[in-house]
């Protein structure tokens, strides 16, 4: 069941579906909590973007799935770096994935299929 939810999550992201963030939050509730603890004013559109980077989508694929330019994605990453105090020397995608490890709810998703192994078709 969990794998099916994850595959559905990826499909929603690729289709820029409005349900993406809701399902992501259902599967990884601690991620959103972690980001909101860093900046309570983070917007849902920014959370959606962060969720895509958490899933290890490349800048190119985020641009493709959200119908914006690669440059627009790069600018958004830079703005989020400032908003979340992420250093320029830190890998953005890795930092996003580390948010679960820093959060006490992380045990809920141990063993979740996150990582590069499922993104061969992106």
N, C-alpha and C positions, 0 to 999 in steps of 0.2 A: 504494500500500500504506500509506504513512504517513497519508494522509488518512482511509483506512478505519479505521486504528487510533485516530485522533483521534476520529472519529465514534463508535466503539465506547466510547471513554473517556467521552465526554459521556453516552452512554446508560447506562453503568454508574453514573455519578454520579447521574443523574436517578432511577435505580431503587434507590439506596442499596445497591448490590451490593458484597459483600465483596471482589470482585476489582478494584474501582476503584483502590485504592492500589497494588496490584501492577502493573497496567497503566500507571498514571501514572508509577511509578518506572522502568518499562521505557522509557517515552517520554522522560521528563525526569529521568534519574538524578542530574544535577548539582543539581537543586533540593533533594532530600532531603539530599545531602551538604552543601550550603550551610547548611541549617537545623540539621543536626546539629553542624556546626562552631561555630555560634553557641551552641547549647545541646544537648549530647550526651544530656540526659535527656528530650528531647522524645518524647512518646508517639505511637504509631501513629495513635491517634484524632485527635491534634492535627495530625499530618502530613496526614491525610486532609482535615481542615478547611482547613488551609493550602493544600492542593492545589486545593480548590474555589475558594478566593479567588484563587489564581494563575490559574485558568481564568476569572476575572472573574464568577463567580456573585454575584448580589446577596444581601444579607442575607435578603431575603424568600424567594429561591429556595433558599438553603441550608437555611433553616427548613423549607420545604415538602418538600425532598428527603430531609431527615434526620428528619422527623417531630418537630420541636421548635418552640417558639415563637420568634418574631422576637427577643424579649427574651433568650432563652437564647443565641441566636447573638451578640447584642450583648455579652453578658457574656463569652462565650468569646473574642470578639475582644479585649476589654479585658484578659482574663487573659493571652492570647498576646502582647499588646503588652508587658506587663510581663516575661513570660518571655523574649521575644526582644529586649527593649530598643528597642521601636519607639515613637518619640515620638507624642504625641497630635495633633501638627500634621502628621503624615505620613499620606497615604492608605494604608490597610492593603493594599488590593488591588495598588496600584502597587508598594508595598514588596516584596510577594511576587514579583511579576514581575521586579523588579530583582535578585532573588537569582541568577538565571541569568546576568545581565550581569556580576555581581561574581565569578562562579565561573569558573575557567580551563577547565572542561569545556563552557562555553557554546557553543563552536563546533560541538558535536555537534548542537545543535538550531536552529542558524540557519536561518531559513526555515520554521520550524514554524508551523502555523496557530493562533497564540495571539493573542487580541485580541477586540475587540468585534464584528468583522465576522461572526462565526458565531453570535452569540447572539440573533438576532432572534426565535427561537421560545421563548425562556426565559420 
